[in-house]
Amino acid sequence: MISDYTLQTISHIFCGDIEGYFSYKSGSKLVSFFNEYFNGNDRYGQGFPSRWAYVYDKLVDILNSGSFDSFLNLILSKEHLMRDCGLSQVQAAERSQEIFEEFNRIVQKDLYIITHTNSKYHLCAENTDLVLIGSGGFANVYRQKSTGRILKKLKDDFLMDKSIRSRFKREYEITKSLQDAYGIIEVYTFDASSCSYTMEVAEQTLEKYIKGSSITEEIRINCIRQILYIMTEVHKRDIIHRDLSPNNIFIVRGMLKIADFGLGKDLNVFTSHQTIHTNAVGQYYYCAPEQFMLLKNGDKRSDVYSLGRVINYIMTGSPTDSCHIFRSVSEKATNSDAAYRYADAGQLSANFEKSVLFHQKAENENTVFSKIACGVFDVDVEAYIYESTSERISRYLMEGKSGIINCLLQFMKCDETHAQHIIQSVDSTYKDVCGRTFAAYDPFATFSYRVLQENFSFVVKETAANILRYVSTDVNRFSARHMVDELEQSGIEPMLEDILK
């Protein structure tokens, strides 16, 4: 129920007793207003009550008759404010917004809210108008029955926390600043008195869509393409998200839209927001390693890490499963060392498109092996090797593809992840590939011998030593035994020598 105090305050504002909203109105002017617009038959004269008391009585009648929305839509209209206050169209629009926000601040004390949609104002009880549809770490999400919009509201537990309020307001402001960009969730108004803001309705999250739908590879690729396009524009504006995941990417009328810039940062603005040491560092599986130390360490490359995990999720249903055709792209994006990732979403997008094109060309394999035979190692060769299955890599070795050993060694020298990927791929499949054909094991002995001569980690060399030992001892290949002898004579780490024996 709207309280007497609320109606009295609104009455004083409408009379012009409180400056900055409406013009001062005399008793006769107030009578004329209510007679004209609300079928009154009052007369102004001796015995007339206080101006605000007269308005108060009228508002009680208007509420009881169910006409309060009509009253709001009249007095908050641009046309009325232009006449009442002598304002221009722009000034009237700004004044209307100011009064709307002030009225909302007043009625919220009675657990009411004034909504504004399709150019119409509507007063409704907050507890009956809001339907809880979700809850996050700091905010609850409701559907407004009166407007059909979504209202995101800070939880009561955090209303007294200045840093969290500041972060919540920044989430709205960053999202609002991106409204002209493609693929950003549309937000409407922010209410500082209740720490809430309204936004458009989404059908579902990307996470639910991937989990609950049987979708083709083409659709998956289009989803990735849309997300990278959106984030490329965000990064161009020097804004970082720092909390990307399939939970805050939404489907709105068939389009993907990104929301929840709660950990976001505008790199062009220096602020005192208390997110530097916050523990809220994004969702675990999608968060870049450096953000677990300090959120301030997050930059565009941190978003790239999250995007790499999102690519994995779209392709496989798991953020950590990179066994898909875009493995080379997602693995580079999610490198634990930020220096080895793509610089931003634009660079990631360009390489993703290149990978898509690469897989669409039937002649790619011949092109790649022509390069390998000539000793060329470029991004096309790297992508092809990374996206080859473990069995295929072993078959390349067994078949003695020209230049393949040098190519694999070059691939392994990129970083430790590459090195372990190749040696583990070979170790897990070479026996099955060779079968009972003893001569087929010789290329694997040569490959392992070359690995042991290079500057790889002990973990990589240990696996190579086990392969060479198996070929020389269990398969009993003379050439492999000769390689073992050469390694022992040239000097090799004692633990590796023990394995070879």
Buried (B, 14 or more C-beta within 10 A) or exposed (E): EBEEEBBBBBBBBBBBBEEEBBBEBEBEBBBBBBBEBBEBEBEBEEEBEEBBEBBBBBBBEBBEEEBBBBBBBBBBBBEBBBEBBEBEEEBBEEBBEEBBBBBBBBBBEBEBBBBBBEEEBBBBBBEEBBEEEEEEEBBBBBBBEBBEBBBBBBBEEBBEBEBBBBBBBBBBBBBBBBEEBEBBBBBBBBBEEBBBBBBBBBEEBBBBBBEEEEEEEEBBBBBBBBBBBBBBBBBEBEBBBBBBBBBBBBBBEEEBBBBBBBBBBBEEEEEEEEBEEBEBBBBEBBBBBBBEEEBBBBBBBBBBBBBBBBBBBBBBEEBEBBEBBBBBBBBBBBBEEBEBBBBBBBBBBEBBBBBBEBBEEEEBEEBBBEBBEEEBBEEBBBBBBBBBEBBBBBBBBBEEBBBBBEBBBBBBEBBBBBBBBBBBBBBBBBBEBBEEEEEBBBBBBBBBBBBBBEEBEEEBBBBBBBBBBBBBBEBEBEBBBEBBEEBEEEEBEEEBBEBBE
